[in-house]
């Protein structure tokens, strides 16, 4: 059967990661400042964007996440995008050098496979 992903589980995963390195030093907003949604786009595991009202949105495709490890890795990935949005160079958004430096730190700290991140 596998993991049943809900908005509440995604939010809890975000807060758990926010208490760990390197996220702890990144001054990311608490979960009350983030909109968490589930998506069905088969081409995406997750997504981060700023909506028209200026809210930060982290979306997770529940069909792609059958274990807590998979969910944690994807939420961490989207948190790198959030960090980049808040503090990174605006022209370098979306898997550029800033994102890759952040991802390297996250993967090292959490033992994620960098190639699959």
C-alpha positions as CSV (number, residue, x, y, z in Angstrom):
1,X,0.0,0.0,0.0
2,X,2.6,2.6,1.0
3,X,2.5,6.0,2.4
4,X,-0.7,8.1,2.3
5,X,0.5,11.6,1.6
6,X,-1.7,14.5,2.9
7,X,-1.2,18.2,3.1
8,X,-0.7,17.8,6.9
9,X,2.0,15.2,6.4
10,X,3.8,17.5,3.9
11,X,3.6,20.4,6.4
12,X,4.9,18.2,9.2
13,X,7.8,17.0,7.0
14,X,8.7,20.7,6.2
15,X,8.8,21.6,9.9
16,X,10.9,18.5,10.7
17,X,13.4,19.4,8.0
18,X,13.4,23.1,9.1
19,X,14.8,22.0,12.5
20,X,17.8,20.3,10.8
21,X,21.0,21.4,9.2
22,X,21.4,23.1,6.8
23,X,17.8,24.3,6.8
24,X,18.0,25.5,10.4
25,X,20.5,28.2,9.4
26,X,18.6,29.3,6.4
27,X,15.9,31.3,8.3
28,X,13.0,29.7,6.3
29,X,9.5,30.8,7.2
30,X,7.5,28.6,9.5
31,X,4.8,26.3,7.9
32,X,2.0,28.8,8.7
33,X,3.5,31.0,6.0
34,X,3.5,28.3,3.3
35,X,0.6,26.9,1.4
36,X,0.9,23.1,1.0
37,X,-1.0,21.4,-1.8
38,X,-1.2,18.0,-3.6
39,X,-0.8,17.9,-7.3
40,X,-1.6,15.3,-10.0
41,X,0.7,16.4,-12.8
42,X,2.4,13.1,-13.8
43,X,5.5,14.9,-15.0
44,X,6.2,16.5,-11.5
45,X,7.2,14.9,-8.2
46,X,6.9,18.3,-6.5
47,X,6.8,22.0,-7.2
48,X,7.6,25.3,-5.6
49,X,6.2,28.7,-6.7
50,X,5.0,32.0,-5.5
51,X,1.3,32.5,-6.3
52,X,-0.4,35.6,-7.6
53,X,-1.1,36.8,-4.0
54,X,2.6,36.4,-3.1
55,X,2.1,33.2,-1.1
56,X,4.9,30.6,-1.1
57,X,3.4,27.3,-2.3
58,X,5.0,23.8,-2.0
59,X,3.1,21.2,-4.0
60,X,3.7,17.4,-3.8
61,X,2.5,14.7,-6.2
62,X,1.1,12.1,-3.8
63,X,1.2,9.5,-6.6
64,X,5.0,9.6,-6.7
65,X,5.7,9.2,-3.0
66,X,5.2,5.8,-1.4
67,X,7.8,6.1,1.4
68,X,8.6,8.7,4.0
69,X,12.2,8.8,2.6
70,X,10.9,9.8,-0.9
71,X,8.6,12.4,0.5
72,X,11.3,13.9,2.7
73,X,13.7,14.1,-0.2
74,X,11.2,15.9,-2.4
75,X,10.1,18.4,0.3
76,X,13.8,19.1,0.9
77,X,14.3,19.7,-2.8
78,X,11.4,22.2,-2.8
79,X,12.8,23.9,0.3
80,X,16.0,24.6,-1.6
81,X,13.9,26.4,-4.2
82,X,12.2,28.4,-1.4
83,X,15.7,29.3,0.0
84,X,16.8,30.4,-3.4
85,X,13.6,32.5,-3.9
86,X,14.2,34.3,-0.6
87,X,18.0,34.8,-0.7
88,X,19.4,33.8,-4.0
89,X,20.2,35.6,-7.2
90,X,16.9,36.1,-9.1
91,X,18.4,35.3,-12.5
92,X,19.7,31.9,-11.3
93,X,16.4,30.4,-10.3
94,X,15.6,26.8,-11.2
95,X,18.5,24.3,-10.8
96,X,21.3,26.8,-11.4
97,X,24.5,27.2,-9.5
98,X,22.8,28.6,-6.4
99,X,20.3,25.7,-6.2
100,X,23.1,23.2,-6.8
101,X,25.2,24.5,-3.9
102,X,22.2,24.3,-1.6
103,X,21.3,20.8,-2.8
104,X,24.8,19.6,-2.2
105,X,24.6,20.7,1.4
106,X,21.2,19.2,1.9
107,X,22.2,15.8,0.3
108,X,25.4,15.6,2.4
109,X,23.5,16.5,5.7
110,X,20.7,14.0,5.0
111,X,22.4,11.3,3.0
112,X,20.2,11.8,0.0
113,X,21.5,10.5,-3.4
114,X,22.6,13.7,-5.1
115,X,22.0,12.3,-8.5
116,X,18.3,11.6,-7.7
117,X,17.8,14.9,-5.9
